């Protein structure tokens, strides 16, 4: 048997890959796309919590093909849709490096006080 090396996508990059598709479908009104978007949102929620539980972070620098600013825009949209879910927002903050969270907070217009509330 010939050994085959399989590269596995880091979970912190997988989340960004899933978030990109979710973001692209966010405004769609097509029933199948809306259903897929809801499924993607549930997957994203799970991945955010999983990263936190496993002491891992979202890896913006490892994602190829988009700038960090573009990726942060996807996360900003996710925050906008999820902002009422306090536990999820706390997990998201925990799953982000401090500088990335600060960059996101400036994009979302959150004050430092608001950002601290979602801990």
Secondary structure, 3 states (H helix, E strand, C coil): CCCCCCCCCCHHHHHHHHHHHHHHCCCCCCHHHHHHHHHHHHHHHHHHHHHHHCCCCCCHHHCCCCCHHHHHHHHHHHHHHHCCCHHHHHHHHHCCCHHHHHHHHHHHCCCHHHHHHCC
